[in-house]
Amino acid sequence: MKPKSLLEIADFYRKLGYRGTRLREAIQQDEDYQDILKKRAIELKNKFKITPDEKKRYVLSLDDDYEILAKCKQLEKMNLTKEDTEFIEFIKTQLEFDYRKGMIDRVNQLLKKYGK
């Protein structure tokens, strides 16, 4: 009988004593786990209408990541204030692979604004 979820597969390896790096390596090599993971990613991409460019740009490893991006896209279609637009852009930077760059850029803007 094949496992039905990512959690069941991970629990299987945990029961065998796998932890940390060994657990991660085991599930990365598990074909059932990888198949479920790919299907889940496709479902989330379609549900939240994520473009190929967004998929490349952002780390979308959790369901919450997809939801945050979808809600940001929804907000971008609204008539937001300049401050809210900037905040949405900042939120999206936190989904990027190099999320610290967005924080550094924002801190530098504030330093420039307040004269330091």
Secondary structure, DSSP 8 states (H G I E B T S, - for coil): ----SHHHHHHHHHHTT--HHHHHHHHHH-HHHHHHHHHHHHHHHHHTT--HHHHHHB---SHHHHHHHHHHHHHHTS---HHHHHHHHHHHHTTBTTHHHHHHHHHHHHHHHTT-
